[in-house]
Amino acid sequence: WKKAADYLNKPFSPEELKSSIRKALGGEERQNSVLFPSP
């Protein structure tokens, strides 16, 4: 969890946020493509 805390403490772009959500959800990438369509 320290890694997550460090990540939240630094500024991040929307793209980094999306990618971190995808990584966190792991196998739910198909659902993520609906929530966060790729450009």
PyMOL Python script that loads the backbone (N, CA, C, O; Angstrom):
from pymol import cmd

cmd.read_pdbstr("""\
ATOM      1  N   TRP A   1       0.823  -1.212   0.000  1.00  0.00           N
ATOM      2  CA  TRP A   1       0.000   0.000   0.000  1.00  0.00           C
ATOM      3  C   TRP A   1       0.860   1.266   0.000  1.00  0.00           C
ATOM      4  O   TRP A   1       0.384   2.332  -0.393  1.00  0.00           O
ATOM      5  N   LYS A   2       2.109   1.164   0.432  1.00  0.00           N
ATOM      6  CA  LYS A   2       2.969   2.351   0.424  1.00  0.00           C
ATOM      7  C   LYS A   2       3.126   2.887  -0.994  1.00  0.00           C
ATOM      8  O   LYS A   2       3.138   4.098  -1.215  1.00  0.00           O
ATOM      9  N   LYS A   3       3.245   1.966  -1.953  1.00  0.00           N
ATOM     10  CA  LYS A   3       3.393   2.387  -3.343  1.00  0.00           C
ATOM     11  C   LYS A   3       2.176   3.198  -3.781  1.00  0.00           C
ATOM     12  O   LYS A   3       2.311   4.229  -4.440  1.00  0.00           O
ATOM     13  N   ALA A   4       1.000   2.727  -3.412  1.00  0.00           N
ATOM     14  CA  ALA A   4      -0.223   3.449  -3.773  1.00  0.00           C
ATOM     15  C   ALA A   4      -0.250   4.827  -3.124  1.00  0.00           C
ATOM     16  O   ALA A   4      -0.652   5.806  -3.752  1.00  0.00           O
ATOM     17  N   ALA A   5       0.176   4.902  -1.869  1.00  0.00           N
ATOM     18  CA  ALA A   5       0.195   6.190  -1.170  1.00  0.00           C
ATOM     19  C   ALA A   5       1.176   7.145  -1.837  1.00  0.00           C
ATOM     20  O   ALA A   5       0.871   8.324  -2.013  1.00  0.00           O
ATOM     21  N   ASP A   6       2.346   6.647  -2.207  1.00  0.00           N
ATOM     22  CA  ASP A   6       3.327   7.484  -2.902  1.00  0.00           C
ATOM     23  C   ASP A   6       2.745   7.992  -4.217  1.00  0.00           C
ATOM     24  O   ASP A   6       2.958   9.141  -4.604  1.00  0.00           O
ATOM     25  N   TYR A   7       2.006   7.112  -4.899  1.00  0.00           N
ATOM     26  CA  TYR A   7       1.434   7.491  -6.189  1.00  0.00           C
ATOM     27  C   TYR A   7       0.410   8.613  -6.016  1.00  0.00           C
ATOM     28  O   TYR A   7       0.363   9.557  -6.804  1.00  0.00           O
ATOM     29  N   LEU A   8      -0.409   8.491  -4.967  1.00  0.00           N
ATOM     30  CA  LEU A   8      -1.432   9.511  -4.734  1.00  0.00           C
ATOM     31  C   LEU A   8      -0.826  10.836  -4.286  1.00  0.00           C
ATOM     32  O   LEU A   8      -1.427  11.893  -4.481  1.00  0.00           O
ATOM     33  N   ASN A   9       0.353  10.783  -3.693  1.00  0.00           N
ATOM     34  CA  ASN A   9       0.984  12.006  -3.208  1.00  0.00           C
ATOM     35  C   ASN A   9       1.686  12.792  -4.304  1.00  0.00           C
ATOM     36  O   ASN A   9       2.047  13.949  -4.093  1.00  0.00           O
ATOM     37  N   LYS A  10       1.886  12.187  -5.467  1.00  0.00           N
ATOM     38  CA  LYS A  10       2.531  12.921  -6.554  1.00  0.00           C
ATOM     39  C   LYS A  10       1.487  13.309  -7.590  1.00  0.00           C
ATOM     40  O   LYS A  10       0.480  12.617  -7.740  1.00  0.00           O
ATOM     41  N   PRO A  11       1.714  14.406  -8.308  1.00  0.00           N
ATOM     42  CA  PRO A  11       0.765  14.801  -9.350  1.00  0.00           C
ATOM     43  C   PRO A  11       0.752  13.770 -10.467  1.00  0.00           C
ATOM     44  O   PRO A  11       1.789  13.199 -10.805  1.00  0.00           O
ATOM     45  N   PHE A  12      -0.401  13.539 -11.029  1.00  0.00           N
ATOM     46  CA  PHE A  12      -0.478  12.591 -12.136  1.00  0.00           C
ATOM     47  C   PHE A  12      -1.488  13.083 -13.165  1.00  0.00           C
ATOM     48  O   PHE A  12      -2.412  13.834 -12.851  1.00  0.00           O
ATOM     49  N   SER A  13      -1.289  12.644 -14.386  1.00  0.00           N
ATOM     50  CA  SER A  13      -2.168  13.042 -15.478  1.00  0.00           C
ATOM     51  C   SER A  13      -3.361  12.090 -15.562  1.00  0.00           C
ATOM     52  O   SER A  13      -3.309  10.983 -15.026  1.00  0.00           O
ATOM     53  N   PRO A  14      -4.424  12.512 -16.225  1.00  0.00           N
ATOM     54  CA  PRO A  14      -5.584  11.622 -16.414  1.00  0.00           C
ATOM     55  C   PRO A  14      -5.202  10.293 -17.063  1.00  0.00           C
ATOM     56  O   PRO A  14      -5.764   9.253 -16.721  1.00  0.00           O
ATOM     57  N   GLU A  15      -4.243  10.323 -18.004  1.00  0.00           N
ATOM     58  CA  GLU A  15      -3.823   9.075 -18.650  1.00  0.00           C
ATOM     59  C   GLU A  15      -3.168   8.135 -17.643  1.00  0.00           C
ATOM     60  O   GLU A  15      -3.408   6.928 -17.670  1.00  0.00           O
ATOM     61  N   GLU A  16      -2.339   8.687 -16.753  1.00  0.00           N
ATOM     62  CA  GLU A  16      -1.705   7.849 -15.737  1.00  0.00           C
ATOM     63  C   GLU A  16      -2.748   7.285 -14.784  1.00  0.00           C
ATOM     64  O   GLU A  16      -2.653   6.136 -14.352  1.00  0.00           O
ATOM     65  N   LEU A  17      -3.748   8.104 -14.460  1.00  0.00           N
ATOM     66  CA  LEU A  17      -4.814   7.642 -13.583  1.00  0.00           C
ATOM     67  C   LEU A  17      -5.562   6.482 -14.233  1.00  0.00           C
ATOM     68  O   LEU A  17      -5.831   5.471 -13.584  1.00  0.00           O
ATOM     69  N   LYS A  18      -5.899   6.629 -15.519  1.00  0.00           N
ATOM     70  CA  LYS A  18      -6.599   5.560 -16.225  1.00  0.00           C
ATOM     71  C   LYS A  18      -5.776   4.280 -16.232  1.00  0.00           C
ATOM     72  O   LYS A  18      -6.302   3.195 -15.984  1.00  0.00           O
ATOM     73  N   SER A  19      -4.476   4.411 -16.520  1.00  0.00           N
ATOM     74  CA  SER A  19      -3.645   3.208 -16.597  1.00  0.00           C
ATOM     75  C   SER A  19      -3.521   2.555 -15.224  1.00  0.00           C
ATOM     76  O   SER A  19      -3.476   1.329 -15.120  1.00  0.00           O
ATOM     77  N   SER A  20      -3.465   3.374 -14.166  1.00  0.00           N
ATOM     78  CA  SER A  20      -3.364   2.794 -12.821  1.00  0.00           C
ATOM     79  C   SER A  20      -4.657   2.070 -12.453  1.00  0.00           C
ATOM     80  O   SER A  20      -4.626   1.039 -11.782  1.00  0.00           O
ATOM     81  N   ILE A  21      -5.790   2.611 -12.891  1.00  0.00           N
ATOM     82  CA  ILE A  21      -7.069   1.941 -12.649  1.00  0.00           C
ATOM     83  C   ILE A  21      -7.103   0.611 -13.398  1.00  0.00           C
ATOM     84  O   ILE A  21      -7.539  -0.405 -12.855  1.00  0.00           O
ATOM     85  N   ARG A  22      -6.640   0.624 -14.648  1.00  0.00           N
ATOM     86  CA  ARG A  22      -6.613  -0.622 -15.420  1.00  0.00           C
ATOM     87  C   ARG A  22      -5.748  -1.664 -14.727  1.00  0.00           C
ATOM     88  O   ARG A  22      -6.132  -2.829 -14.627  1.00  0.00           O
ATOM     89  N   LYS A  23      -4.565  -1.242 -14.245  1.00  0.00           N
ATOM     90  CA  LYS A  23      -3.672  -2.182 -13.564  1.00  0.00           C
ATOM     91  C   LYS A  23      -4.316  -2.698 -12.284  1.00  0.00           C
ATOM     92  O   LYS A  23      -4.220  -3.885 -11.972  1.00  0.00           O
ATOM     93  N   ALA A  24      -4.969  -1.812 -11.546  1.00  0.00           N
ATOM     94  CA  ALA A  24      -5.573  -2.198 -10.276  1.00  0.00           C
ATOM     95  C   ALA A  24      -6.682  -3.229 -10.489  1.00  0.00           C
ATOM     96  O   ALA A  24      -6.845  -4.156  -9.696  1.00  0.00           O
ATOM     97  N   LEU A  25      -7.432  -3.053 -11.561  1.00  0.00           N
ATOM     98  CA  LEU A  25      -8.532  -3.966 -11.828  1.00  0.00           C
ATOM     99  C   LEU A  25      -8.058  -5.241 -12.510  1.00  0.00           C
ATOM    100  O   LEU A  25      -8.771  -6.244 -12.520  1.00  0.00           O
ATOM    101  N   GLY A  26      -6.861  -5.205 -13.077  1.00  0.00           N
ATOM    102  CA  GLY A  26      -6.283  -6.404 -13.666  1.00  0.00           C
ATOM    103  C   GLY A  26      -7.096  -6.941 -14.831  1.00  0.00           C
ATOM    104  O   GLY A  26      -7.109  -6.343 -15.908  1.00  0.00           O
ATOM    105  N   GLY A  27      -7.773  -8.061 -14.626  1.00  0.00           N
ATOM    106  CA  GLY A  27      -8.444  -8.764 -15.711  1.00  0.00           C
ATOM    107  C   GLY A  27      -9.715  -8.106 -16.211  1.00  0.00           C
ATOM    108  O   GLY A  27     -10.359  -8.629 -17.119  1.00  0.00           O
ATOM    109  N   GLU A  28     -10.092  -6.966 -15.637  1.00  0.00           N
ATOM    110  CA  GLU A  28     -11.343  -6.336 -16.054  1.00  0.00           C
ATOM    111  C   GLU A  28     -11.113  -5.301 -17.148  1.00  0.00           C
ATOM    112  O   GLU A  28     -11.831  -4.304 -17.224  1.00  0.00           O
ATOM    113  N   GLU A  29     -10.109  -5.537 -17.999  1.00  0.00           N
ATOM    114  CA  GLU A  29      -9.756  -4.548 -19.008  1.00  0.00           C
ATOM    115  C   GLU A  29     -10.876  -4.330 -20.023  1.00  0.00           C
ATOM    116  O   GLU A  29     -11.033  -3.230 -20.553  1.00  0.00           O
ATOM    117  N   ARG A  30     -11.652  -5.381 -20.291  1.00  0.00           N
ATOM    118  CA  ARG A  30     -12.759  -5.192 -21.238  1.00  0.00           C
ATOM    119  C   ARG A  30     -13.776  -4.198 -20.686  1.00  0.00           C
ATOM    120  O   ARG A  30     -14.308  -3.366 -21.421  1.00  0.00           O
ATOM    121  N   GLN A  31     -14.038  -4.292 -19.389  1.00  0.00           N
ATOM    122  CA  GLN A  31     -14.949  -3.340 -18.763  1.00  0.00           C
ATOM    123  C   GLN A  31     -14.341  -1.942 -18.781  1.00  0.00           C
ATOM    124  O   GLN A  31     -15.044  -0.957 -19.008  1.00  0.00           O
ATOM    125  N   ASN A  32     -13.038  -1.857 -18.543  1.00  0.00           N
ATOM    126  CA  ASN A  32     -12.368  -0.563 -18.555  1.00  0.00           C
ATOM    127  C   ASN A  32     -12.444   0.086 -19.922  1.00  0.00           C
ATOM    128  O   ASN A  32     -12.543   1.309 -20.018  1.00  0.00           O
ATOM    129  N   SER A  33     -12.399  -0.716 -20.989  1.00  0.00           N
ATOM    130  CA  SER A  33     -12.451  -0.141 -22.326  1.00  0.00           C
ATOM    131  C   SER A  33     -13.804   0.519 -22.571  1.00  0.00           C
ATOM    132  O   SER A  33     -13.927   1.413 -23.409  1.00  0.00           O
ATOM    133  N   VAL A  34     -14.817   0.069 -21.832  1.00  0.00           N
ATOM    134  CA  VAL A  34     -16.121   0.729 -21.908  1.00  0.00           C
ATOM    135  C   VAL A  34     -16.105   2.016 -21.083  1.00  0.00           C
ATOM    136  O   VAL A  34     -16.605   3.052 -21.523  1.00  0.00           O
ATOM    137  N   LEU A  35     -15.527   1.940 -19.884  1.00  0.00           N
ATOM    138  CA  LEU A  35     -15.487   3.113 -19.014  1.00  0.00           C
ATOM    139  C   LEU A  35     -14.500   4.156 -19.517  1.00  0.00           C
ATOM    140  O   LEU A  35     -14.773   5.356 -19.469  1.00  0.00           O
ATOM    141  N   PHE A  36     -13.347   3.691 -20.003  1.00  0.00           N
ATOM    142  CA  PHE A  36     -12.292   4.593 -20.463  1.00  0.00           C
ATOM    143  C   PHE A  36     -11.871   4.189 -21.871  1.00  0.00           C
ATOM    144  O   PHE A  36     -10.836   3.543 -22.035  1.00  0.00           O
ATOM    145  N   PRO A  37     -12.640   4.552 -22.882  1.00  0.00           N
ATOM    146  CA  PRO A  37     -12.297   4.146 -24.246  1.00  0.00           C
ATOM    147  C   PRO A  37     -10.921   4.657 -24.640  1.00  0.00           C
ATOM    148  O   PRO A  37     -10.542   5.775 -24.293  1.00  0.00           O
ATOM    149  N   SER A  38     -10.183   3.844 -25.358  1.00  0.00           N
ATOM    150  CA  SER A  38      -8.882   4.281 -25.849  1.00  0.00           C
ATOM    151  C   SER A  38      -9.084   5.276 -26.985  1.00  0.00           C
ATOM    152  O   SER A  38     -10.028   5.144 -27.764  1.00  0.00           O
ATOM    153  N   PRO A  39      -8.208   6.268 -27.086  1.00  0.00           N
ATOM    154  CA  PRO A  39      -8.335   7.263 -28.160  1.00  0.00           C
ATOM    155  C   PRO A  39      -8.072   6.646 -29.524  1.00  0.00           C
ATOM    156  O   PRO A  39      -8.137   7.340 -30.539  1.00  0.00           O
TER     157      PRO A  39
END
""", "prot")
cmd.dss("prot")
cmd.show_as("cartoon", "prot")
cmd.util.cbc("prot")
cmd.orient("prot")
